[in-house]
Amino acid sequence: MRDRILGLDKKTPLLDGSTVTYVNLDNGASSPPMIDSVKALTDFMPYYSSVHRGTGFKSRLSTRIFDETREIIAKFVKADLENNTIIFGKNASEALNKLAHSLPSGDDCIVITTRLEHHSNDLPWRDHYNVVHVDTLPDGRLDEEDFDRKLALHKDKLALVAVAGAANVTGYLQPIHRLAKKVHEAGALILIDAAQLAPHRAIDMKPDDHPEHLDFVVLAGHKMYAPYGTGVLIGPKHAFMNCSPDYSGGGTVSIVTPNEVYWAGLPDKEEAGSPNVAGAVAMAASAQALMNYSMEKIEEHEVELTTYALNRLKEVPGIIIYGESDPSKLDRVGVIPFNLQNVPHTLLAAILGYEGGIGVRSGCFCAHPYVVSLLNLTEKEAESWRDEFLAGDKSKMPGMVRMSLGCYSNKEDVNRLIAMLKIVSAGDYSGNYEVVKSTGEYVPVGYTEPFDDYFKFNK
């Protein structure tokens, strides 16, 4: 897939003044654009126009293409568009908030989620429901026995069960279809936050009457090689029919009188204003390209490369790997969090970037409770960190470094990372770094980034 990804040949500056081909191991946050998405936009944008109700040729063409993007996304997750709708929004976080607004709620309604979740699959539910969190095992996996207990305990008041398809911190794959069957037997619905799962594994929502059917699925374009501001919520039409939209305005109505509003049908009712047609086109083009190449081939390559990465990481003195580190027990996507003994995670990430030309992520990855648990912090330690953080000092924020692979990643990328980790472990890095307390980031003393040499707006 390397020839399908934009920018892999670009060189970026290092602290010593040289340049090096950039290695992106931060795909779990946002992936680079797929050339298929860029080409689709290049071909489409000369004909871009307003969608729906426009009478000109460009409007009619744009409307047809926008509608076709839903068909491609439906095919990507095997969704039945007779009974389900596909709603576009800015990102997965907006999609989750939209569903939290749409489902019936009340003082005694409960949503079950887990301790493995990204904040976006936790915080929106807190605003509308009583949230119950399923615990994790010591190694960070889902405690399925606790899941079963809490499902049985709360099934009479359960509005939804919301589970990540793959944990964004450890990459653990969840048994989503097995969980779906349990949730349906309890008489409830299940949502799968597939933002981290979709670029790595094939998704099958299964037929609506199947016991393992996934009722709702959320996707993020920026993690699927289409970073153009698009997210998707897929779910049964009936779930959105008896509520007002979370945003109202143009496109959401059929008739408006001085005193009455008649809402439009789906998905228009849930897509207020002019939609991000370009983002939908890019996301659909990327999804089509992933299907054409084969998600099964992507999975096979990723399993091989993740195994290689885990084995090579163990060569680094002082490395600490979180989650399963035994390749023979691999049940994770290509996401590996780690630390280096006696090196702050933010400093390690900075050195990798400034001196190695390697992009990784450090911190808590928008999953504070999960990371605190994996780090085995005591409540006193966690409280001390929170107090300092809230006082404006983020320099002691706990966390990890995360490498996350893409479909295009290869062994050379992993080897570059291992070589730099060994340099840092030996204390042989060259920069003099200072921490910025207000951000917690480490920066080289006296260094000015040459950003204007790489991009600037024409003024």
N, C-alpha and C positions, 0 to 999 in steps of 0.2 A: 504493500500500500504506500510505500514511501514516495512513489512518483505521483500519488494522488493528493499529497499534502502540500499546501502553499508555504513557502518560506524556509524549508529545511536546509537550504543552501546558504542562508544568510549568516554573515559573520557579525559578531558583537564584540564590543571592546572589553578588555581586561584591565585590571588595576595597574599592570606594568606598562600599559600603552600599546600592547599588541592586540590583535584580534583573533578570534577563534570561531569556528562554526558552532552555533548555539545548540545545546542539548536541552530539550524541553522534557522534564520529568515531572511536570505539574499539570498533566492532563486531567486529573481528578477535579481540578478547579475549573479550568476552561481549556478546551482543545483548540488547536490551530484550525484555520479554515481548510476544508477539503476543496480541491480544485473544481470538483463537480459542482459544488455550491457556488463558487465564484463564477464559473462559466455560465451556470444557469441564470445568475443575476445579470451578467454581461449581455446575454442574449435577450433576456426578458425586459430589462429596464428601459430600452428605447420605446417599448410599447406599454409601459406602466401607466395606469390611469386609475380613476376611482372605480371601486367595485360596487356592484349591485345598483340597479336602477339607471345607470348611465346608458345613453343610447348610442354613443359613438363606438366605432369599431374597437378602439383601444380599451374602452370600458368593458365592452362585451368580452374581449379577449382576456382582460385581467380578471374578470369575474369567473370565466371558465377555468382559468389556471388556478385561481384561489380555491375554487371548489375542488379541483383535482388534487390539490395538496392534501386535503382531508382523506381522499381515497388512498393516497400513498401512505400516509401515516397509519390509517386503519389497517392496511396490508402489513405494515411493519410490525404491528402488535397483534395481528389477527383479530381485529375487532369487527363486530357485525354492526354495520351502519343502519340497519333497519331498526334496531332497538337502542343503539347507542349514538351519542353525539361526540363530536370532537370540537373543543373550544380552544381557540388560540389566545394567548396572552403574552406578557412580557417574558416570563420565565417560570420555572417550576414553583418558586415561592409564591408568586401571584396565583398560580393554579391551585395550590393547596389552600390559600386564603379564600379563594372563591368557593371552594367546596365547603369550607368551614362556615361560610355565610349561607350556603344553600341548603344544607341538611337541617331537618327539624332539630331544635334545641330546646332546652329548658333547664330549670334548676337541678333536676335530678338526672339529666342525660349524661352519659359517660362515653368517652372515647378512650380506647385502649391503644397505647403506642408502646415503644420500647426505649430502653436506655441507650440503644445504639444509634438513635436517630440524629440526623442533621436538625438544627434548630427549626428549619422550615417545616419539618414534619412533627413539630412539638408545639411551638409557640402559637400558631394559629388556632389550634384546638383549645388552648388555655383561655382564649377570649370568649369562647362560646359554650364550653362543656367542662364537666369535671373530668380531669385527665388522670388516667391510671397508667403507670409505667411498668412494663414487664422488665424484670431484672436480667442482668447478664451473669454468665459464669465467670470464674476468675480469669480465664483466658480471653474474655471479651466476647465469646459467642452468646447467642440468645439462650436464655434458660427456658427451654420449651416446657418443662414441667411447671414453671411459674406461669408461663403463658396459659397453660391449660387450667390452672387453678383460678387465675383472675378472669378468664373467659367464663368459667362456670359460675363464679361468684357474682359477676356483673351482667350476665346475659339478659336479664329482664329489663335493664335500663340502658342497654348498649345502643348507641347511635352508629358507631363505626369502629373498626379496627384499622389502624394505620401503621404500615410496616415498610421499612426500606427494603428494596430488592437486593441491594448490596450496600453494606455500611461504608460511608465515605471515609472513615478513619482507618479501619482495618481491612476493608475490602471483602469482609465475610459475606458469602452468599446465603440468603435466607431461604428456607424451604417454603417458598411462597404458595405453592399449590397445595401442599399439605396443610399449611395454616389456613388457606382459603376454605378447604373442606371443613375444618373444625369450626371456623367462623360461621359458615352457612348452616351447619348442624345446630349451632346455637341461635339461629334465626337472625343473624346480623349480616352486615356488608363489610367488605374489606377493600382498603385502598393500598396500592403498591406505589411508593415513591421510587420510580425507576430512573431517576436522574443519573445515578451512578451506575446503574445496571445496563442501561440501554446501549452504550457504546461497546460493551464487552460481551454480551450474551443475547441470544435470540429470545424474544418475549412472545409468549402465546397466552392471550387472555382466555382462550378456550370458549366454546359456545356458552350462551347465557344460561342454558339449563344444565350445564355440566357442574357437578359438585365442586370442582376445583376452579371454577370460573373466577377471574379477577374482576371485581365489580368496577373499580376505578384504577386508572393508571395515569401517572404524571411523568412527563418527559421534559428535558431541557435541551434546547437546540445548541447552547454554547458548550455542552459536554459531548455533543454528537457531531463535531466538526462543522458546525454552522453557527458561529458566534455573531448572530445578527439580531439579537434581542427577541427571541421567541421561546415560548414554553407552551405545553399542550396538556389539557385535562381531558381525559377520555372516560366516559361513564354513561350509565343508563339515562335515557331522555327523561324518564319519569322523575328522576331525582331533582330536576331543575324546573319542572313545570308549575309547581305550586308555590313559588316564592318570587319575590321581586328581585331583579338583578342587583349585584353589589355595586355596580356603576350603571347609571342610567343616562340617557341622552340620545344623540343621533344614532340611528340604526337599530335601537333596542325596542322600538315601538311599531305597532301597526296603525293605531289611531290615538290622537291626543285631542281632548276637548278642554275647555277651561276648568272642568272639574273631574275629568276621568282620564285614565290611561289604559289602553289595551296593548299588552306587551306582544312583541313579535314572537314568532316561533323560534325554535332552536336551529342553529347555534346563535342566530343574530341577537337574540335577547341578551345573551351573555357576552357580547363583544361590542361594547359601547364605542362609538366614534369610528373614525377611519382606521381600519385594521392595518397591521404591519404585513402587508402583502409580500413585500420583498423578503422579510424574515421567514414567512411561511414557505415561499418558493425555495429559499436556501435550505431550510430544514428538510423539506420534502426531497430535494435533490440529493442531500447527504444520506437520508434514509434509504433512498432508492439505490445509491451507490453501495452502501453497506450490504443491502440485500443482494445486489448483483454480484458482489465479490463473494458473499456467503458469510453469515455470522458464525457458522460452524468452523470455517477456516480461521476466522479471527480468534475464536475461542481456542482452537488448537495451537495457534501461534503464541497466544498470550500465556497459556498454561506452560508451554515450553520455556518462554522467556522469564516468567515469574519464578519457575523452578531454578533457572540459571541465576537469576538475581539473588534469590534467597541463599543459594550455595555460595555465591561470591561474597555476599555481605558478611558471611561468617569468617571470611579471611581477615577482616578489619579488626585490629586489636581494640578492645573496649566497646565494641558495637553491642547495642541492646535492641533487639527486634521485638515489636509488640504484635500480639496476635499469633497465629500459627506460623512457626518457622520451619516446620518439617515438610519438605516438598512432597513427601509421600502421602501427606494428609491434606493436600491442597483443596480447599473449598472456598477460595477467595478469588476475586478479580485481581488484576495487576496493580494493587494498591498496597504499599508496604510502609508502615511508620516505624521509625527507629530513633535512637539517640546515640550519642557518643559520650562515654564516661568523661566527666569533668569538663565538658564543653557545652555551654548553653546552646539550646536548640536554635535560637535566633542568630547566634554567632556562627554556628556551623552552616546554616542556610546562607548567611551573608558571604562567608568565605567561598562556598561552592559557586555562588553567583559572580562575585567580583574577581575571583582568581581562577575559577574553573570554567566559566561560561555555561554553568549548569543551572537550570531553573527548577527549584523544588518549592515546597510549601512548608512553613513552620508555624507552630502555634497549637491551637485547639480545634481548628478546622470547622468552626461553627458547630461544635458538638462538645461543649464544655463538660457536662456531666459524665459523658462517656470517657473523655480523655483523663479527667481527674480519677475515674475509677481504674483505668488501665495503668496509670502511674502509681496506683496504690497510695495516694495521698491521704493522710489522716484528716479528720474534720478540722482539727486545729490548724494544720498546714494550709488547707483550702481556705479557711476563714482568714488567715493572715494574708494570703495572697489577694483575696478579694478586697480586704481593707486597704491595702497598698494600691491596688488597681483603682479603686474608687477615689482614692486621694490624689490620683494623677500620676502615680509611678507604676509604669507597666514593665519595668526592667526585670522584674522577678517572676513574670507570668510563666506558669508551668506550661509545658507542651512537648511536642515532638517535631521531628522532620519527617515529611512524607514524600516518598517517590511514588509517582503514579504513571503507569505505562499507557501508551496509546496503541492503536492497531498498527502504527507505522514504526514503533520503537524497535530497536534491535540490540544485539549483544554489544556492539560498539558503544552505544549510549550507556549501557550498564557498566562497561569497562571504564569509560571516562569517569563515571561516578565513583567506582571503587578506587581508582587511582587517586582521586582527590581526597577521598575519605582516609586513605592510608597516609597521605601527606599531612592532613589535619591531625590525625591520631598521633603522628610522630612529632607534632609541633613545628613542622617545617614550612608552614605558610608564611608569606612575606609581609602582609599588611599589618598596620597598626590600627586597631578598631576601637571605637568608643560607642557606648550604648546611649541612645536617646531615650531618656526616661519617659517622655510623654507618649512614645510609640512602642518602646521595647525593642526597637530595631538597632542592629549594629551597623555602623557606617565607617568606611575608612577615613582616618583623620586627614584633612586637607585635600581630599579628592573631589573633583567636580565632574559630574556626569556629562559626557559629550552628546546629550540628547539631540541637539539641533543638527548634528552631523548625520542623523539617521531619519528624522522626520520633523518638519515644522510646517505650520500653516503659511500660505502665501498671504502677505498683508500689504 
